[in-house]
Amino acid sequence: MVTCLQTQLLHTPFQFRSSSSKKPTSLRCSAATSSTKKSYKITLLPGDGIGPEVVSVAKDVLLLTGSIHGIKLEFQEKLLGGAALDATGVPLPDDTLSV
């Protein structure tokens, strides 16, 4: 069973003093059923500059967002840059290009 929260927010980031009307904004959420669930395969390329620590946090954010919206995400990690050079002798291995 899926539970959804519906609420009314008063969104006024900036308001002139002469403006007295406030318009509420609706927030709604929807959950995908198993028959409409989307699935994506994502290749992660942690390399020079965007290292494993950044990619790891980005993956966590994507997983959380996907779970909220009923999206299944599959990840695979491939070598690139300095890590690939250390492991294979080339900065862009054929295995990475085959994806």
ZADOTI-579932 format. One record per residue: residue number from 1; residue in one letter; y, z, x of N, C-alpha, C in turn. Coordinates in Angstrom, 3 decimals, decimal comma, always signed. Each point is the difference from the previous one (the first is absolute). Layout:
REM residues N
seq / type / ny / nz / nx / cay / caz / cax / cy / cz / cx
NUM / A / Y / Z / X / Y / Z / X / Y / Z / X .
...
REM end
This chain:
REM residues 99
seq / type / ny / nz / nx / cay / caz / cax / cy / cz / cx
1 / M / -1,173 / +0,000 / +0,845 / +1,173 / +0,000 / -0,845 / +1,243 / +0,000 / +0,896 .
2 / V / +0,950 / -0,784 / -0,372 / +1,230 / -0,110 / +0,777 / +1,127 / +0,686 / -0,749 .
3 / T / +0,744 / +0,803 / +0,702 / +1,144 / +0,688 / -0,582 / +1,263 / -0,603 / +0,572 .
4 / C / +0,976 / -0,205 / -0,838 / +1,243 / -0,615 / +0,436 / +1,163 / +0,886 / -0,422 .
5 / L / +0,929 / +0,162 / +0,897 / +1,186 / +0,795 / -0,271 / +1,142 / -0,922 / -0,377 .
6 / Q / +0,645 / +0,289 / -1,095 / +1,171 / -0,767 / -0,403 / +1,153 / +0,975 / -0,127 .
7 / T / +1,093 / -0,331 / +0,617 / +1,122 / +0,929 / +0,013 / +1,309 / -0,753 / -0,121 .
8 / Q / +1,052 / +0,712 / -0,307 / +1,339 / -0,569 / -0,064 / +0,815 / +0,574 / +1,144 .
9 / L / +0,639 / -0,864 / +0,751 / +0,850 / +0,445 / +1,088 / +1,444 / -0,363 / -0,294 .
10 / L / +0,881 / +0,813 / +0,474 / +1,423 / -0,285 / -0,095 / +0,426 / -0,496 / +1,367 .
11 / H / +0,203 / -1,293 / +0,114 / +0,279 / -0,618 / +1,292 / +1,491 / -0,281 / +0,114 .
12 / T / +0,706 / +0,823 / +0,757 / +1,436 / -0,198 / +0,211 / +0,332 / +0,240 / +1,462 .
13 / P / -0,279 / -0,989 / +0,877 / +0,293 / +0,211 / +1,406 / +1,491 / +0,098 / +0,288 .
14 / F / +0,829 / -0,688 / -0,781 / +1,441 / +0,041 / +0,177 / +0,630 / -0,191 / -1,364 .
15 / Q / +0,980 / +0,810 / -0,318 / +0,603 / -0,085 / -1,324 / +1,501 / +0,277 / +0,115 .
16 / F / +0,786 / -0,875 / -0,620 / +1,437 / +0,228 / -0,044 / +0,300 / +1,107 / -1,004 .
17 / R / +1,091 / +0,698 / +0,195 / +0,361 / +1,100 / -0,907 / +0,267 / -0,494 / -1,413 .
18 / S / +0,497 / -1,223 / -0,135 / +0,313 / -0,520 / -1,332 / -1,247 / -0,402 / -0,772 .
19 / S / -1,110 / -0,151 / +0,704 / -1,242 / -0,409 / -0,655 / -0,745 / +1,237 / -0,478 .
20 / S / -0,182 / +0,099 / -1,302 / -0,671 / +1,186 / -0,528 / -1,387 / -0,303 / -0,548 .
21 / S / -0,367 / -1,270 / -0,118 / -1,319 / -0,315 / -0,551 / -1,037 / -0,068 / +1,105 .
22 / K / -1,121 / +0,613 / -0,240 / -1,116 / -0,025 / +0,929 / -1,177 / -0,662 / -0,696 .
23 / K / -0,542 / -1,008 / +0,626 / -1,125 / -0,715 / -0,591 / -1,296 / +0,472 / +0,654 .
24 / P / -0,951 / +0,488 / -0,785 / -1,268 / +0,428 / +0,587 / -0,831 / -1,204 / +0,448 .
25 / T / -0,765 / +0,214 / +1,017 / -0,891 / -1,025 / +0,516 / -1,425 / +0,430 / -0,274 .
26 / S / -0,820 / -0,916 / -0,487 / -1,400 / +0,311 / -0,256 / -0,842 / -0,245 / +1,232 .
27 / L / -0,924 / +0,885 / +0,244 / -1,006 / -0,202 / +1,030 / -1,336 / -0,088 / -0,696 .
28 / R / -0,775 / -0,995 / +0,335 / -1,322 / -0,131 / -0,591 / -0,997 / -0,288 / +1,096 .
29 / C / -1,213 / +0,415 / -0,205 / -1,037 / -0,339 / +0,960 / -1,170 / -0,605 / -0,748 .
30 / S / -0,729 / -0,815 / +0,686 / -1,183 / -0,585 / -0,604 / -1,115 / +0,031 / +1,020 .
31 / A / -1,191 / +0,097 / -0,473 / -1,149 / +0,024 / +0,896 / -0,874 / -1,198 / -0,305 .
32 / A / -0,481 / -0,619 / +1,042 / -0,871 / -1,160 / -0,186 / -1,405 / +0,475 / -0,346 .
33 / T / -0,629 / -0,691 / -0,905 / -1,387 / +0,315 / -0,317 / -0,880 / -0,693 / +1,027 .
34 / S / -1,256 / +0,350 / +0,003 / -0,901 / -0,575 / +0,998 / -0,122 / -1,516 / -0,149 .
35 / S / +0,187 / -0,528 / -1,193 / -0,113 / -1,447 / -0,184 / +1,221 / -0,745 / +0,522 .
36 / T / +1,135 / +0,685 / +0,151 / +1,202 / -0,667 / +0,490 / +0,392 / +0,480 / +1,397 .
37 / K / -0,875 / +0,743 / +0,644 / +0,311 / +0,571 / +1,307 / +0,093 / -1,099 / +1,059 .
38 / K / +1,095 / +0,014 / +0,735 / +0,208 / -0,972 / +1,061 / -0,563 / +0,550 / +1,297 .
39 / S / -0,382 / -0,911 / +0,890 / -0,564 / +0,381 / +1,279 / +0,601 / -0,887 / +1,089 .
40 / Y / +0,354 / +0,627 / +1,118 / +0,586 / -0,728 / +1,115 / -0,664 / +0,422 / +1,299 .
41 / K / -0,178 / -0,966 / +0,911 / -0,486 / +0,282 / +1,348 / +1,189 / -0,142 / +0,938 .
42 / I / +0,243 / +1,034 / +0,775 / +1,168 / +0,040 / +0,885 / -0,472 / +0,168 / +1,440 .
43 / T / +0,501 / -0,858 / +0,875 / -0,308 / +0,108 / +1,416 / +1,136 / +0,738 / +0,702 .
44 / L / -0,347 / +1,058 / +0,685 / +0,982 / +0,796 / +0,737 / +0,006 / -0,442 / +1,455 .
45 / L / +1,198 / -0,202 / +0,551 / +0,164 / -0,442 / +1,377 / +0,896 / +0,973 / +0,764 .
46 / P / -0,517 / +1,196 / +0,311 / +0,827 / +0,920 / +0,781 / +0,115 / -0,521 / +1,430 .
47 / G / +1,203 / -0,287 / +0,404 / +0,193 / -0,567 / +1,332 / +1,159 / +0,672 / +0,700 .
48 / D / +0,596 / -0,712 / +0,914 / +1,124 / +0,529 / +0,770 / +1,215 / +0,155 / -0,909 .
49 / G / +0,623 / +1,147 / +0,041 / +1,185 / +0,250 / -0,820 / -0,350 / +0,637 / -1,337 .
50 / I / -0,967 / -0,547 / -0,690 / -0,500 / +0,585 / -1,252 / -1,406 / +0,484 / +0,313 .
51 / G / -0,079 / +1,200 / +0,492 / -1,266 / +0,527 / +0,489 / -0,878 / +0,583 / -1,085 .
52 / P / -1,167 / +0,497 / +0,397 / -0,970 / +0,558 / -0,949 / +0,567 / +1,127 / -0,855 .
53 / E / +0,918 / +0,805 / +0,559 / +0,554 / +1,115 / -0,788 / +0,861 / -0,505 / -1,152 .
54 / V / +0,713 / -1,094 / +0,190 / +0,831 / -0,567 / -1,075 / -0,889 / -0,702 / -1,021 .
55 / V / -0,967 / -0,774 / +0,480 / -0,904 / -0,722 / -0,892 / -0,814 / +0,975 / -0,840 .
56 / S / -0,398 / +1,112 / +0,579 / -0,775 / +1,006 / -0,725 / +0,782 / +0,567 / -1,186 .
57 / V / +1,263 / +0,310 / +0,215 / +0,842 / +0,537 / -1,080 / +0,254 / -1,080 / -1,054 .
58 / A / +0,237 / -1,227 / +0,421 / +0,210 / -1,101 / -0,947 / -1,249 / -0,205 / -0,863 .
59 / K / -1,166 / +0,120 / +0,611 / -1,260 / -0,136 / -0,746 / -0,113 / +1,095 / -1,057 .
60 / D / +0,343 / +1,239 / +0,372 / -0,035 / +1,109 / -0,957 / +0,936 / -0,245 / -1,181 .
61 / V / +1,181 / -0,533 / +0,277 / +0,967 / -0,305 / -1,067 / -0,563 / -1,079 / -0,925 .
62 / L / -0,582 / -1,038 / +0,579 / -0,592 / -1,067 / -0,813 / -1,152 / +0,518 / -0,851 .
63 / L / -0,843 / +0,849 / +0,574 / -1,120 / +0,562 / -0,768 / +0,490 / +0,841 / -1,172 .
64 / L / +1,006 / +0,812 / +0,225 / +0,553 / +0,823 / -1,069 / +0,623 / -0,874 / -1,087 .
65 / T / +0,791 / -0,972 / +0,409 / +0,633 / -0,902 / -0,965 / -1,049 / -0,777 / -0,783 .
66 / G / -1,005 / -0,480 / +0,684 / -1,079 / -0,727 / -0,673 / -0,732 / +0,860 / -1,005 .
67 / S / -0,265 / +1,248 / +0,352 / -0,713 / +0,889 / -0,923 / +0,839 / +0,311 / -1,235 .
68 / I / +1,305 / +0,085 / +0,173 / +0,884 / +0,255 / -1,143 / +0,005 / -1,179 / -0,961 .
69 / H / -0,041 / -1,208 / +0,545 / +0,094 / -1,206 / -0,821 / -1,348 / -0,642 / -0,293 .
70 / G / -1,096 / +0,668 / +0,348 / -1,326 / -0,516 / -0,302 / -0,375 / -1,219 / +0,821 .
71 / I / +0,443 / -0,051 / +1,244 / -0,283 / -1,132 / +0,874 / -0,949 / +0,457 / +1,095 .
72 / K / -1,091 / -0,742 / +0,194 / -0,967 / +0,325 / +1,038 / +0,418 / -0,718 / +1,283 .
73 / L / +0,095 / +0,737 / +1,090 / +0,387 / -0,564 / +1,283 / -1,110 / +0,193 / +1,009 .
74 / E / -0,330 / -1,069 / +0,713 / -0,975 / +0,060 / +1,091 / +0,733 / -0,350 / +1,286 .
75 / F / -0,237 / +0,776 / +1,041 / +0,690 / -0,205 / +1,267 / -0,992 / -0,350 / +1,096 .
76 / Q / +0,446 / -0,880 / +0,890 / -0,711 / -0,241 / +1,245 / +1,035 / -0,028 / +1,115 .
77 / E / -0,370 / +0,514 / +1,146 / +0,943 / +0,076 / +1,112 / -0,449 / -0,963 / +1,093 .
78 / K / +0,939 / -0,753 / +0,524 / -0,265 / -0,954 / +1,079 / +0,911 / +0,302 / +1,176 .
79 / L / -0,417 / -0,435 / +1,159 / +0,754 / +0,255 / +1,228 / +1,110 / -1,028 / +0,198 .
80 / L / +1,108 / +0,471 / +0,606 / +1,146 / -0,857 / +0,271 / +0,810 / +0,605 / +1,141 .
81 / G / +0,567 / -0,836 / +0,828 / +0,913 / +0,468 / +1,048 / -0,692 / +0,749 / +1,113 .
82 / G / +0,637 / +1,087 / +0,449 / -0,503 / +0,768 / +1,131 / -1,385 / +0,565 / -0,223 .
83 / A / -0,281 / +0,496 / -1,194 / -1,333 / +0,553 / -0,294 / -1,061 / -1,088 / +0,101 .
84 / A / +0,325 / -1,189 / -0,490 / -0,939 / -1,120 / +0,085 / -0,178 / -0,444 / +1,443 .
85 / L / +1,082 / -0,013 / +0,751 / -0,052 / -0,394 / +1,413 / -0,894 / +0,957 / +0,794 .
86 / D / +0,145 / +1,296 / -0,267 / -0,832 / +0,994 / +0,673 / -1,476 / -0,144 / -0,376 .
87 / A / -0,267 / -0,279 / -1,276 / -1,380 / -0,044 / -0,491 / -0,701 / -1,331 / +0,268 .
88 / T / +0,745 / -1,110 / -0,078 / -0,648 / -1,315 / +0,070 / +0,511 / -0,892 / +1,121 .
89 / G / +1,131 / +0,358 / +0,579 / +0,566 / -0,829 / +1,058 / +0,989 / -1,040 / -0,491 .
90 / V / +0,160 / -0,127 / -1,329 / +0,979 / -0,936 / -0,574 / +0,824 / +0,740 / -1,056 .
91 / P / +1,294 / -0,336 / -0,150 / +0,845 / +0,720 / -0,958 / -0,264 / -0,343 / -1,466 .
92 / L / -0,620 / -1,155 / -0,235 / -0,308 / -0,401 / -1,372 / -1,428 / -0,547 / -0,042 .
93 / P / -0,976 / +0,877 / -0,191 / -1,405 / -0,405 / +0,041 / -0,383 / -0,929 / -1,156 .
94 / D / -1,059 / -0,782 / +0,235 / -0,505 / -0,905 / -1,041 / -0,423 / +0,756 / -1,247 .
95 / D / -0,529 / +1,212 / +0,177 / -0,416 / +0,813 / -1,150 / +1,183 / +0,311 / -0,919 .
96 / T / +1,161 / +0,247 / +0,585 / +1,208 / +0,261 / -0,787 / +0,452 / -1,271 / -0,707 .
97 / L / -0,073 / -1,125 / +0,685 / +0,403 / -1,289 / -0,589 / -0,938 / -0,466 / -1,107 .
98 / S / -1,233 / +0,477 / +0,015 / -0,980 / -0,456 / -0,994 / +0,241 / +0,573 / -1,393 .
99 / V / +0,890 / +0,942 / -0,115 / +0,255 / +0,643 / -1,296 / +0,818 / -0,908 / -0,881 .
REM end
